[in-house]
Amino acid sequence: MDIEALRQDTPGTANRIHLNNAGAGLLSRQTLKAVTSHLELEAAIGGYEAAGQERDRIDATHGHIARLVGSRADEIALFDNSTHAWNAAFYSMTFKPGDRILTGRAEYGSSVLAYLQTAQRSGAEVVVVPNDESGQLDTTALANLIDDRTKLVGIAHVPTSGGLVNPAAEIGRVTRAAGVPFLLDATQSVGQFPVDVAELGCDMLTATGRKFLRGPRGTGFLWVRPEAHAYLEPHVIEVAAATWDGKRSFTWNDGARRFETWEVGYSNVLGLSAAVQQALDLGMDEIGRRTLDLGARLRDQLDAVPGITTHDLGRQRCAIVTCEVGTMATADVAAALAGRGINVSTTDPAQTQFDTEDRDVHPLVRLSPHYYNTEAEIDRAVEVLAELAAAR
């Protein structure tokens, strides 16, 4: 990669050391142009007319995302965020008393709330699979917990709360062998390193555009394995999802687009398309290697600083690094870094409920580099954190 050229194409790198890509990545100039040029076109000729003029480019977005995750265009549905994409998949399933939903300790807060709500409504049971000694989901325990009552396994590939990469491919092998649907939340993994739905063996996958894909906010997508439509009934319906038969019935539209809505922010869609194309052009293997290397450099250096403790779990770890700085309040650490021009975020106990029950370490400082960050930026962030730790 030509890192300097990539940074020249990323305006935000001139202003800050951006280590908050797990929150939102910095837009490239080409992504920014894709968004703003369509907004200007809408202003010039009208929203419907602009969509008609750009229809081919808009429709190509499904194909670009399909290439990114190793699928077909008709298996992709576009959403305004990953939570709505995840809800579209999860709430399309039917649960009854005695059914079991299996999930992990790293599950995201919104998903946990959806499981709990569904359990209250339907009488289903939520079962949390334990971690193994490394802190990743224990696949042996998962296999032992699956029985004929199990209707879904829902897992976060990479949690919002740390650098763990759950063994999604092994989970997929377990669920396929048992014939149980597997819903994978890939919000933090798509765009950070290669993700291939065939290799992972999931049945549904959701992701966002704003994080490691470097797309605009207000974008997300759902991938659905064609065979999964046999047990998925979209929980909402509108004119983009189905075809009226002329009487008092309808048929669902083919493929995953039955989950979409008719009204879409096309400027954001085109921005997402541009961001995905850039990732494809750079190559996800290359992106993954550099991003994971930067994460390891950051984590290793922090581990060597007295007074700083990192809290990432698992055998495989990614570019999300969480830590605490002595007894200094997490919010104060984040504010001090911001004052030095370094963007980070913090974990939230309410957004990682099962992990909070298990470890009680949150909130933590969360740093998340991406391929356009430099080694010098990583070193500078460690230097500032070391200063804060020494001052305590």
C-alpha positions as semicolon CSV with decimal commas, in nm:
position;residue;x (nm);y (nm);z (nm)
1;M;0,000;0,000;0,000
2;D;0,106;0,357;-0,068
3;I;0,015;0,485;0,278
4;E;0,107;0,845;0,204
5;A;-0,120;0,850;-0,102
6;L;-0,402;0,694;0,100
7;R;-0,358;0,961;0,365
8;Q;-0,363;1,235;0,104
9;D;-0,694;1,085;-0,010
10;T;-0,826;1,096;0,350
11;P;-0,876;1,458;0,459
12;G;-0,925;1,374;0,826
13;T;-0,569;1,245;0,868
14;A;-0,443;1,604;0,842
15;N;-0,634;1,706;1,153
16;R;-0,621;1,421;1,402
17;I;-0,468;1,087;1,488
18;H;-0,782;0,887;1,426
19;L;-0,787;0,569;1,636
20;N;-1,165;0,536;1,647
21;N;-1,233;0,327;1,338
22;A;-1,441;0,087;1,546
23;G;-1,671;0,387;1,592
24;A;-1,653;0,543;1,246
25;G;-1,374;0,533;0,990
26;L;-1,254;0,842;0,808
27;L;-1,410;0,899;0,465
28;S;-1,188;0,904;0,160
29;R;-1,222;1,185;-0,093
30;Q;-1,381;0,950;-0,346
31;T;-1,645;0,838;-0,095
32;L;-1,709;1,198;0,008
33;K;-1,747;1,296;-0,358
34;A;-1,990;1,011;-0,423
35;V;-2,215;1,138;-0,142
36;T;-2,197;1,510;-0,212
37;S;-2,221;1,486;-0,591
38;H;-2,547;1,293;-0,567
39;L;-2,688;1,542;-0,317
40;E;-2,596;1,819;-0,560
41;L;-2,764;1,628;-0,842
42;E;-3,081;1,589;-0,635
43;A;-3,077;1,961;-0,565
44;A;-3,028;2,039;-0,934
45;I;-3,283;1,809;-1,099
46;G;-3,494;1,649;-0,821
47;G;-3,462;1,344;-0,598
48;Y;-3,661;1,099;-0,811
49;E;-3,494;1,220;-1,127
50;A;-3,146;1,191;-0,978
51;A;-3,220;0,834;-0,868
52;G;-3,339;0,750;-1,217
53;Q;-3,030;0,899;-1,377
54;E;-2,797;0,709;-1,141
55;R;-2,998;0,386;-1,128
56;D;-2,725;0,164;-1,273
57;R;-2,466;0,289;-1,024
58;I;-2,712;0,253;-0,736
59;D;-2,808;-0,101;-0,832
60;A;-2,442;-0,197;-0,866
61;T;-2,397;-0,149;-0,492
62;H;-2,546;-0,491;-0,416
63;G;-2,291;-0,651;-0,646
64;H;-1,995;-0,470;-0,490
65;I;-2,100;-0,581;-0,141
66;A;-2,154;-0,935;-0,268
67;R;-1,795;-0,946;-0,396
68;L;-1,676;-0,819;-0,060
69;V;-1,835;-1,106;0,138
70;G;-1,819;-1,379;-0,127
71;S;-2,186;-1,397;-0,224
72;R;-2,430;-1,303;-0,502
73;A;-2,594;-0,966;-0,549
74;D;-2,945;-1,104;-0,493
75;E;-2,839;-1,223;-0,147
76;I;-2,774;-0,865;-0,025
77;A;-3,026;-0,622;0,127
78;L;-2,939;-0,260;0,202
79;F;-3,027;-0,085;0,529
80;D;-2,964;0,243;0,702
81;N;-2,762;0,075;0,976
82;S;-2,648;-0,266;1,092
83;T;-2,889;-0,283;1,385
84;H;-3,188;-0,253;1,152
85;A;-3,029;-0,516;0,927
86;W;-2,982;-0,748;1,226
87;N;-3,338;-0,684;1,347
88;A;-3,473;-0,761;1,000
89;A;-3,312;-1,103;1,015
90;F;-3,378;-1,188;1,380
91;Y;-3,740;-1,072;1,397
92;S;-3,817;-1,266;1,080
93;M;-3,785;-1,583;1,282
94;T;-4,064;-1,735;1,492
95;F;-4,008;-1,863;1,845
96;K;-4,243;-2,048;2,080
97;P;-4,230;-2,157;2,444
98;G;-3,939;-2,389;2,509
99;D;-3,736;-2,280;2,205
100;R;-3,375;-2,186;2,276
101;I;-3,163;-1,899;2,145
102;L;-2,790;-1,957;2,199
103;T;-2,556;-1,660;2,210
104;G;-2,215;-1,562;2,346
105;R;-2,080;-1,346;2,624
106;A;-1,947;-1,094;2,370
107;E;-2,289;-1,018;2,217
108;Y;-2,376;-0,655;2,142
109;G;-2,622;-0,476;2,369
110;S;-2,900;-0,422;2,114
111;S;-2,896;-0,789;2,021
112;V;-2,912;-0,891;2,387
113;L;-3,217;-0,669;2,437
114;A;-3,383;-0,824;2,131
115;Y;-3,321;-1,175;2,267
116;L;-3,465;-1,078;2,606
117;Q;-3,771;-0,913;2,451
118;T;-3,839;-1,216;2,234
119;A;-3,800;-1,447;2,532
120;Q;-4,054;-1,241;2,726
121;R;-4,298;-1,238;2,436
122;S;-4,269;-1,597;2,323
123;G;-4,152;-1,801;2,621
124;A;-3,829;-1,890;2,447
125;E;-3,511;-1,931;2,652
126;V;-3,187;-1,735;2,605
127;V;-2,880;-1,948;2,674
128;V;-2,540;-1,780;2,701
129;V;-2,258;-2,007;2,585
130;P;-1,951;-1,984;2,812
131;N;-1,609;-1,871;2,697
132;D;-1,308;-2,101;2,687
133;E;-0,989;-2,032;2,882
134;S;-0,877;-1,773;2,623
135;G;-1,198;-1,573;2,646
136;Q;-1,345;-1,665;2,309
137;L;-1,668;-1,858;2,268
138;D;-1,621;-2,222;2,366
139;T;-1,725;-2,418;2,056
140;T;-1,722;-2,749;2,242
141;A;-1,967;-2,607;2,495
142;L;-2,174;-2,470;2,207
143;A;-2,197;-2,812;2,043
144;N;-2,299;-2,970;2,374
145;L;-2,570;-2,710;2,435
146;I;-2,737;-2,748;2,095
147;D;-3,040;-2,976;2,103
148;D;-3,369;-3,011;1,918
149;R;-3,505;-2,706;2,101
150;T;-3,231;-2,479;1,963
151;K;-3,374;-2,252;1,692
152;L;-3,092;-1,999;1,652
153;V;-2,727;-1,936;1,729
154;G;-2,654;-1,562;1,727
155;I;-2,294;-1,448;1,772
156;A;-2,089;-1,128;1,743
157;H;-1,786;-1,197;1,524
158;V;-1,588;-0,914;1,687
159;P;-1,741;-0,753;1,996
160;T;-1,772;-0,380;2,043
161;S;-1,592;-0,416;2,375
162;G;-1,250;-0,545;2,273
163;G;-1,010;-0,708;2,029
164;L;-1,147;-1,061;2,045
165;V;-1,221;-1,239;1,713
166;N;-1,468;-1,518;1,785
167;P;-1,408;-1,848;1,597
168;A;-1,693;-1,790;1,354
169;A;-1,588;-2,055;1,102
170;E;-1,580;-2,323;1,372
171;I;-1,917;-2,202;1,502
172;G;-2,046;-2,234;1,147
173;R;-1,925;-2,593;1,125
174;V;-2,105;-2,675;1,450
175;T;-2,433;-2,511;1,344
176;R;-2,429;-2,666;0,996
177;A;-2,373;-3,012;1,142
178;A;-2,669;-2,956;1,376
179;G;-2,893;-2,792;1,115
180;V;-2,938;-2,480;1,330
181;P;-2,957;-2,128;1,180
182;F;-2,651;-1,908;1,249
183;L;-2,685;-1,528;1,258
184;L;-2,346;-1,352;1,258
185;D;-2,305;-0,989;1,361
186;A;-2,004;-0,882;1,151
187;T;-2,036;-0,511;1,227
188;Q;-1,677;-0,480;1,351
189;S;-1,516;-0,733;1,118
190;V;-1,634;-0,646;0,765
191;G;-1,379;-0,399;0,628
192;Q;-1,121;-0,477;0,896
193;F;-1,013;-0,814;0,756
194;P;-1,144;-1,062;0,495
195;V;-1,493;-1,199;0,560
196;D;-1,629;-1,476;0,339
197;V;-1,976;-1,611;0,413
198;A;-1,901;-1,951;0,256
199;E;-1,596;-2,000;0,476
200;L;-1,778;-1,881;0,787
201;G;-2,081;-2,105;0,731
202;C;-2,333;-1,856;0,865
203;D;-2,688;-1,827;0,735
204;M;-2,733;-1,453;0,789
205;L;-2,470;-1,182;0,827
206;T;-2,508;-0,814;0,911
207;A;-2,262;-0,527;0,884
208;T;-2,235;-0,149;0,881
209;G;-2,076;0,091;0,636
210;R;-1,947;0,351;0,881
211;K;-1,676;0,159;1,066
212;F;-1,385;-0,024;0,903
213;L;-1,545;-0,002;0,558
214;R;-1,504;0,378;0,583
215;G;-1,847;0,443;0,437
216;P;-2,091;0,715;0,540
217;R;-2,305;0,691;0,851
218;G;-2,657;0,571;0,785
219;T;-2,556;0,261;0,585
220;G;-2,561;-0,112;0,653
221;F;-2,648;-0,441;0,490
222;L;-2,781;-0,790;0,544
223;W;-2,666;-1,103;0,366
224;V;-2,905;-1,400;0,362
225;R;-2,825;-1,752;0,245
226;P;-3,095;-1,845;-0,012
227;E;-3,193;-2,157;0,182
228;A;-3,267;-1,944;0,489
229;H;-3,577;-1,795;0,325
230;A;-3,754;-2,120;0,410
231;Y;-3,771;-2,016;0,777
232;L;-3,754;-1,637;0,748
233;E;-4,074;-1,433;0,718
234;P;-3,990;-1,060;0,703
235;H;-4,149;-0,891;1,003
236;V;-4,251;-0,586;0,801
237;I;-4,377;-0,561;0,446
238;E;-4,408;-0,276;0,201
239;V;-4,402;-0,214;-0,173
240;A;-4,029;-0,281;-0,215
241;A;-4,058;-0,621;-0,048
242;A;-4,351;-0,790;-0,218
243;T;-4,575;-0,790;-0,525
244;W;-4,953;-0,753;-0,501
245;D;-5,137;-1,017;-0,700
246;G;-5,418;-0,780;-0,805
247;K;-5,661;-0,928;-0,553
248;R;-5,606;-0,967;-0,180
249;S;-5,279;-1,151;-0,166
250;F;-4,911;-1,099;-0,248
251;T;-4,585;-1,282;-0,314
252;W;-4,251;-1,196;-0,161
253;N;-3,995;-1,058;-0,402
254;D;-3,707;-1,289;-0,484
255;G;-3,390;-1,292;-0,278
256;A;-3,283;-1,072;0,009
257;R;-3,438;-0,754;-0,130
258;R;-3,767;-0,862;0,027
259;F;-3,616;-0,718;0,347
260;E;-3,554;-0,373;0,199
261;T;-3,765;-0,060;0,211
262;W;-3,857;0,148;-0,091
263;E;-3,727;0,478;0,047
264;V;-3,348;0,491;0,060
265;G;-3,092;0,768;0,102
266;Y;-2,926;0,721;-0,235
267;S;-2,640;0,959;-0,164
268;N;-2,540;0,733;0,126
269;V;-2,586;0,422;-0,087
270;L;-2,349;0,562;-0,348
271;G;-2,105;0,658;-0,074
272;L;-2,117;0,302;0,060
273;S;-2,065;0,169;-0,291
274;A;-1,756;0,388;-0,335
275;A;-1,614;0,277;0,001
276;V;-1,667;-0,090;-0,080
277;Q;-1,508;-0,046;-0,423
278;Q;-1,205;0,113;-0,260
279;A;-1,171;-0,179;-0,018
280;L;-1,196;-0,424;-0,308
281;D;-0,938;-0,231;-0,510
282;L;-0,692;-0,224;-0,220
283;G;-0,760;-0,590;-0,142
284;M;-0,905;-0,717;0,183
285;D;-0,607;-0,949;0,238
286;E;-0,372;-0,652;0,227
287;I;-0,605;-0,437;0,440
288;G;-0,636;-0,716;0,696
289;R;-0,262;-0,774;0,722
290;R;-0,178;-0,408;0,780
291;T;-0,469;-0,333;1,012
292;L;-0,406;-0,635;1,232
293;D;-0,033;-0,557;1,242
294;L;-0,104;-0,203;1,362
295;G;-0,339;-0,339;1,628
296;A;-0,074;-0,584;1,749
297;R;0,189;-0,309;1,757
298;L;-0,039;-0,092;1,968
299;R;-0,135;-0,372;2,207
300;D;0,223;-0,496;2,252
301;Q;0,351;-0,148;2,329
302;L;0,072;-0,078;2,578
303;D;0,140;-0,409;2,752
304;A;0,497;-0,288;2,813
305;V;0,392;0,040;2,981
306;P;0,378;0,034;3,364
307;G;0,036;0,135;3,490
308;I;-0,151;0,041;3,170
309;T;-0,352;-0,282;3,149
310;T;-0,501;-0,414;2,826
311;H;-0,817;-0,624;2,843
312;D;-0,850;-0,799;2,505
313;L;-0,955;-1,164;2,497
314;G;-0,929;-1,462;2,265
315;R;-0,672;-1,662;2,073
316;Q;-0,712;-1,440;1,766
317;R;-0,718;-1,064;1,820
318;C;-0,783;-0,777;1,585
319;A;-0,715;-0,403;1,560
320;I;-0,948;-0,307;1,845
321;V;-0,746;-0,255;2,163
322;T;-0,899;-0,185;2,505
323;C;-0,712;-0,069;2,812
324;E;-0,728;0,113;3,143
325;V;-0,475;0,367;3,270
326;G;-0,415;0,307;3,639
327;T;-0,697;0,454;3,846
328;M;-0,765;0,736;3,599
329;A;-1,130;0,752;3,494
330;T;-1,184;0,623;3,143
331;A;-1,370;0,936;3,035
332;D;-1,079;1,149;3,159
333;V;-0,830;0,941;2,960
334;A;-1,037;0,980;2,644
335;A;-1,067;1,355;2,704
336;A;-0,692;1,389;2,762
337;L;-0,621;1,205;2,437
338;A;-0,869;1,423;2,251
339;G;-0,691;1,727;2,389
340;R;-0,372;1,597;2,225
341;G;-0,550;1,544;1,892
342;I;-0,602;1,168;1,928
343;N;-0,947;1,022;1,862
344;V;-1,051;0,721;2,069
345;S;-1,376;0,598;2,221
346;T;-1,481;0,413;2,536
347;T;-1,669;0,092;2,602
348;D;-2,012;0,104;2,767
349;P;-2,122;-0,156;3,024
350;A;-2,481;-0,131;2,896
351;Q;-2,374;-0,220;2,542
352;T;-2,201;-0,542;2,641
353;Q;-2,420;-0,680;2,918
354;F;-2,303;-1,041;2,934
355;D;-1,935;-0,944;2,918
356;T;-1,996;-0,687;3,191
357;E;-2,153;-0,957;3,410
358;D;-1,855;-1,181;3,340
359;R;-1,561;-0,942;3,381
360;D;-1,685;-0,612;3,527
361;V;-1,403;-0,414;3,363
362;H;-1,603;-0,160;3,163
363;P;-1,582;0,122;3,076
364;L;-1,244;0,092;2,905
365;V;-1,054;0,312;2,662
366;R;-1,100;0,169;2,310
367;L;-0,841;0,240;2,041
368;S;-0,890;0,107;1,688
369;P;-0,635;0,185;1,414
370;H;-0,689;0,118;1,045
371;Y;-0,463;0,070;0,747
372;Y;-0,422;0,444;0,678
373;N;-0,280;0,505;1,025
374;T;0,099;0,519;1,051
375;E;0,335;0,348;1,291
376;A;0,435;0,695;1,412
377;E;0,072;0,765;1,508
378;I;0,056;0,441;1,704
379;D;0,379;0,530;1,884
380;R;0,251;0,880;1,962
381;A;-0,071;0,746;2,116
382;V;0,131;0,508;2,336
383;E;0,360;0,794;2,437
384;V;0,067;1,008;2,552
385;L;-0,094;0,717;2,738
386;A;0,239;0,643;2,906
387;E;0,258;1,006;3,020
388;L;-0,089;0,981;3,167
389;A;-0,003;0,657;3,344
390;A;0,318;0,805;3,488
391;A;0,131;1,110;3,611
392;R;-0,105;0,891;3,813
